[in-house]
Amino acid sequence: MAVPKRKVSRARRDKRRSSVWKLVAPELVKCPQCGELKMPHRVCKHCGYYDGKDILKKQA
């Protein structure tokens, strides 16, 4: 039966359990048109602008 030859050090154990596997929240930036928070390099869902151009026409 396989048994560990010696104790795994705290540094090696903690390196394995580190934050490599943890999820990170997406970065958000303010839209220059409306000031709503949006993901970078995406069309703003609130006003429909991207790079100073009206991409999505909002229905009234």
N, CA, C and O atoms as a GROMACS GRO file, in nm:
protein
  240
    1MET      N    1   0.085  -0.118   0.000
    1MET     CA    2   0.000   0.000   0.000
    1MET      C    3   0.089   0.124   0.000
    1MET      O    4   0.189   0.128   0.072
    2ALA      N    5   0.055   0.224  -0.079
    2ALA     CA    6   0.137   0.346  -0.090
    2ALA      C    7   0.119   0.433   0.033
    2ALA      O    8   0.007   0.466   0.071
    3VAL      N    9   0.231   0.469   0.094
    3VAL     CA   10   0.231   0.552   0.213
    3VAL      C   11   0.332   0.664   0.190
    3VAL      O   12   0.440   0.638   0.137
    4PRO      N   13   0.300   0.790   0.228
    4PRO     CA   14   0.397   0.897   0.211
    4PRO      C   15   0.527   0.869   0.286
    4PRO      O   16   0.524   0.827   0.402
    5LYS      N   17   0.641   0.891   0.220
    5LYS     CA   18   0.771   0.862   0.282
    5LYS      C   19   0.802   0.958   0.396
    5LYS      O   20   0.855   0.917   0.499
    6ARG      N   21   0.768   1.088   0.378
    6ARG     CA   22   0.789   1.185   0.486
    6ARG      C   23   0.682   1.293   0.481
    6ARG      O   24   0.610   1.309   0.382
    7LYS      N   25   0.673   1.366   0.591
    7LYS     CA   26   0.571   1.469   0.607
    7LYS      C   27   0.586   1.578   0.501
    7LYS      O   28   0.697   1.622   0.470
    8VAL      N   29   0.473   1.622   0.446
    8VAL     CA   30   0.474   1.733   0.351
    8VAL      C   31   0.486   1.862   0.432
    8VAL      O   32   0.410   1.883   0.527
    9SER      N   33   0.582   1.948   0.396
    9SER     CA   34   0.605   2.071   0.472
    9SER      C   35   0.487   2.166   0.460
    9SER      O   36   0.407   2.157   0.366
   10ARG      N   37   0.475   2.256   0.557
   10ARG     CA   38   0.366   2.354   0.555
   10ARG      C   39   0.375   2.441   0.431
   10ARG      O   40   0.272   2.476   0.372
   11ALA      N   41   0.496   2.478   0.390
   11ALA     CA   42   0.511   2.564   0.271
   11ALA      C   43   0.461   2.493   0.146
   11ALA      O   44   0.389   2.553   0.065
   12ARG      N   45   0.497   2.368   0.130
   12ARG     CA   46   0.455   2.293   0.012
   12ARG      C   47   0.304   2.269   0.014
   12ARG      O   48   0.237   2.281  -0.088
   13ARG      N   49   0.251   2.236   0.133
   13ARG     CA   50   0.107   2.213   0.148
   13ARG      C   51   0.029   2.342   0.119
   13ARG      O   52  -0.070   2.339   0.046
   14ASP      N   53   0.073   2.454   0.176
   14ASP     CA   54   0.002   2.581   0.158
   14ASP      C   55   0.014   2.633   0.016
   14ASP      O   56  -0.077   2.700  -0.034
   15LYS      N   57   0.127   2.604  -0.050
   15LYS     CA   58   0.143   2.644  -0.189
   15LYS      C   59   0.038   2.572  -0.275
   15LYS      O   60  -0.018   2.630  -0.368
   16ARG      N   61   0.013   2.448  -0.244
   16ARG     CA   62  -0.086   2.370  -0.317
   16ARG      C   63  -0.227   2.422  -0.291
   16ARG      O   64  -0.311   2.421  -0.381
   17ARG      N   65  -0.253   2.465  -0.170
   17ARG     CA   66  -0.386   2.514  -0.132
   17ARG      C   67  -0.402   2.664  -0.155
   17ARG      O   68  -0.500   2.723  -0.110
   18SER      N   69  -0.310   2.725  -0.223
   18SER     CA   70  -0.310   2.870  -0.238
   18SER      C   71  -0.429   2.919  -0.321
   18SER      O   72  -0.516   2.841  -0.359
   19SER      N   73  -0.430   3.046  -0.349
   19SER     CA   74  -0.544   3.108  -0.417
   19SER      C   75  -0.544   3.085  -0.568
   19SER      O   76  -0.613   3.157  -0.640
   20VAL      N   77  -0.468   2.989  -0.616
   20VAL     CA   78  -0.466   2.960  -0.759
   20VAL      C   79  -0.604   2.918  -0.807
   20VAL      O   80  -0.642   2.949  -0.920
   21TRP      N   81  -0.679   2.848  -0.722
   21TRP     CA   82  -0.808   2.792  -0.763
   21TRP      C   83  -0.924   2.884  -0.731
   21TRP      O   84  -1.038   2.852  -0.768
   22LYS      N   85  -0.901   2.996  -0.665
   22LYS     CA   86  -1.012   3.082  -0.626
   22LYS      C   87  -1.054   3.172  -0.742
   22LYS      O   88  -0.970   3.218  -0.819
   23LEU      N   89  -1.182   3.196  -0.753
   23LEU     CA   90  -1.235   3.283  -0.857
   23LEU      C   91  -1.211   3.429  -0.821
   23LEU      O   92  -1.206   3.464  -0.703
   24VAL      N   93  -1.197   3.512  -0.922
   24VAL     CA   94  -1.180   3.656  -0.900
   24VAL      C   95  -1.301   3.728  -0.960
   24VAL      O   96  -1.356   3.686  -1.061
   25ALA      N   97  -1.339   3.836  -0.897
   25ALA     CA   98  -1.452   3.915  -0.946
   25ALA      C   99  -1.410   3.987  -1.075
   25ALA      O  100  -1.295   4.028  -1.088
   26PRO      N  101  -1.502   4.002  -1.171
   26PRO     CA  102  -1.466   4.072  -1.295
   26PRO      C  103  -1.440   4.220  -1.269
   26PRO      O  104  -1.503   4.282  -1.183
   27GLU      N  105  -1.346   4.276  -1.343
   27GLU     CA  106  -1.314   4.417  -1.330
   27GLU      C  107  -1.427   4.499  -1.392
   27GLU      O  108  -1.482   4.463  -1.496
   28LEU      N  109  -1.461   4.609  -1.328
   28LEU     CA  110  -1.566   4.696  -1.378
   28LEU      C  111  -1.511   4.837  -1.396
   28LEU      O  112  -1.430   4.883  -1.316
   29VAL      N  113  -1.556   4.906  -1.501
   29VAL     CA  114  -1.517   5.044  -1.527
   29VAL      C  115  -1.644   5.126  -1.547
   29VAL      O  116  -1.750   5.071  -1.579
   30LYS      N  117  -1.633   5.257  -1.527
   30LYS     CA  118  -1.748   5.345  -1.548
   30LYS      C  119  -1.762   5.377  -1.696
   30LYS      O  120  -1.664   5.404  -1.765
   31CYS      N  121  -1.885   5.373  -1.743
   31CYS     CA  122  -1.914   5.409  -1.882
   31CYS      C  123  -1.894   5.560  -1.896
   31CYS      O  124  -1.946   5.635  -1.814
   32PRO      N  125  -1.818   5.606  -1.997
   32PRO     CA  126  -1.797   5.750  -2.013
   32PRO      C  127  -1.923   5.826  -2.053
   32PRO      O  128  -1.931   5.947  -2.032
   33GLN      N  129  -2.022   5.756  -2.109
   33GLN     CA  130  -2.146   5.823  -2.152
   33GLN      C  131  -2.244   5.841  -2.036
   33GLN      O  132  -2.291   5.952  -2.010
   34CYS      N  133  -2.276   5.730  -1.968
   34CYS     CA  134  -2.382   5.737  -1.866
   34CYS      C  135  -2.330   5.719  -1.724
   34CYS      O  136  -2.403   5.748  -1.629
   35GLY      N  137  -2.207   5.673  -1.706
   35GLY     CA  138  -2.151   5.657  -1.573
   35GLY      C  139  -2.186   5.525  -1.507
   35GLY      O  140  -2.148   5.501  -1.393
   36GLU      N  141  -2.259   5.438  -1.576
   36GLU     CA  142  -2.296   5.307  -1.523
   36GLU      C  143  -2.174   5.215  -1.525
   36GLU      O  144  -2.088   5.229  -1.612
   37LEU      N  145  -2.165   5.122  -1.430
   37LEU     CA  146  -2.054   5.028  -1.428
   37LEU      C  147  -2.075   4.922  -1.535
   37LEU      O  148  -2.185   4.870  -1.553
   38LYS      N  149  -1.966   4.891  -1.608
   38LYS     CA  150  -1.971   4.790  -1.713
   38LYS      C  151  -1.836   4.721  -1.721
   38LYS      O  152  -1.738   4.770  -1.666
   39MET      N  153  -1.832   4.608  -1.790
   39MET     CA  154  -1.706   4.539  -1.810
   39MET      C  155  -1.628   4.610  -1.920
   39MET      O  156  -1.688   4.661  -2.015
   40PRO      N  157  -1.494   4.616  -1.908
   40PRO     CA  158  -1.416   4.688  -2.009
   40PRO      C  159  -1.424   4.621  -2.146
   40PRO      O  160  -1.437   4.499  -2.155
   41HIS      N  161  -1.415   4.700  -2.251
   41HIS     CA  162  -1.416   4.655  -2.390
   41HIS      C  163  -1.547   4.586  -2.426
   41HIS      O  164  -1.548   4.495  -2.508
   42ARG      N  165  -1.658   4.630  -2.365
   42ARG     CA  166  -1.790   4.576  -2.396
   42ARG      C  167  -1.885   4.693  -2.420
   42ARG      O  168  -1.860   4.804  -2.373
   43VAL      N  169  -1.992   4.668  -2.492
   43VAL     CA  170  -2.096   4.770  -2.513
   43VAL      C  171  -2.170   4.788  -2.380
   43VAL      O  172  -2.200   4.690  -2.311
   44CYS      N  173  -2.198   4.912  -2.346
   44CYS     CA  174  -2.272   4.940  -2.222
   44CYS      C  175  -2.416   4.894  -2.240
   44CYS      O  176  -2.483   4.933  -2.335
   45LYS      N  177  -2.463   4.810  -2.147
   45LYS     CA  178  -2.600   4.759  -2.156
   45LYS      C  179  -2.702   4.866  -2.121
   45LYS      O  180  -2.819   4.857  -2.159
   46HIS      N  181  -2.658   4.967  -2.049
   46HIS     CA  182  -2.752   5.071  -2.004
   46HIS      C  183  -2.780   5.172  -2.115
   46HIS      O  184  -2.896   5.202  -2.142
   47CYS      N  185  -2.675   5.224  -2.179
   47CYS     CA  186  -2.696   5.328  -2.281
   47CYS      C  187  -2.666   5.281  -2.424
   47CYS      O  188  -2.707   5.348  -2.519
   48GLY      N  189  -2.597   5.168  -2.442
   48GLY     CA  190  -2.572   5.115  -2.575
   48GLY      C  191  -2.453   5.176  -2.646
   48GLY      O  192  -2.439   5.157  -2.767
   49TYR      N  193  -2.367   5.249  -2.576
   49TYR     CA  194  -2.251   5.311  -2.639
   49TYR      C  195  -2.127   5.225  -2.621
   49TYR      O  196  -2.111   5.155  -2.521
   50TYR      N  197  -2.038   5.231  -2.722
   50TYR     CA  198  -1.906   5.169  -2.714
   50TYR      C  199  -1.810   5.256  -2.792
   50TYR      O  200  -1.835   5.287  -2.909
   51ASP      N  201  -1.701   5.296  -2.731
   51ASP     CA  202  -1.597   5.377  -2.794
   51ASP      C  203  -1.654   5.507  -2.850
   51ASP      O  204  -1.612   5.554  -2.956
   52GLY      N  205  -1.750   5.566  -2.779
   52GLY     CA  206  -1.807   5.694  -2.819
   52GLY      C  207  -1.909   5.686  -2.931
   52GLY      O  208  -1.957   5.788  -2.980
   53LYS      N  209  -1.943   5.562  -2.972
   53LYS     CA  210  -2.040   5.544  -3.081
   53LYS      C  211  -2.163   5.474  -3.029
   53LYS      O  212  -2.154   5.386  -2.942
   54ASP      N  213  -2.281   5.512  -3.082
   54ASP     CA  214  -2.406   5.451  -3.043
   54ASP      C  215  -2.420   5.319  -3.118
   54ASP      O  216  -2.448   5.318  -3.238
   55ILE      N  217  -2.399   5.207  -3.048
   55ILE     CA  218  -2.402   5.075  -3.112
   55ILE      C  219  -2.541   5.014  -3.104
   55ILE      O  220  -2.594   4.967  -3.205
   56LEU      N  221  -2.600   5.014  -2.985
   56LEU     CA  222  -2.733   4.957  -2.967
   56LEU      C  223  -2.836   5.069  -2.958
   56LEU      O  224  -2.828   5.156  -2.871
   57LYS      N  225  -2.931   5.066  -3.047
   57LYS     CA  226  -3.038   5.164  -3.045
   57LYS      C  227  -3.140   5.120  -2.942
   57LYS      O  228  -3.192   5.009  -2.950
   58LYS      N  229  -3.171   5.205  -2.845
   58LYS     CA  230  -3.266   5.173  -2.739
   58LYS      C  231  -3.409   5.195  -2.788
   58LYS      O  232  -3.440   5.297  -2.850
   59GLN      N  233  -3.496   5.097  -2.760
   59GLN     CA  234  -3.637   5.109  -2.796
   59GLN      C  235  -3.710   5.189  -2.689
   59GLN      O  236  -3.685   5.170  -2.570
   60ALA      N  237  -3.797   5.277  -2.729
   60ALA     CA  238  -3.872   5.360  -2.633
   60ALA      C  239  -3.993   5.287  -2.580
   60ALA      O  240  -4.067   5.341  -2.498
   0.00000   0.00000   0.00000
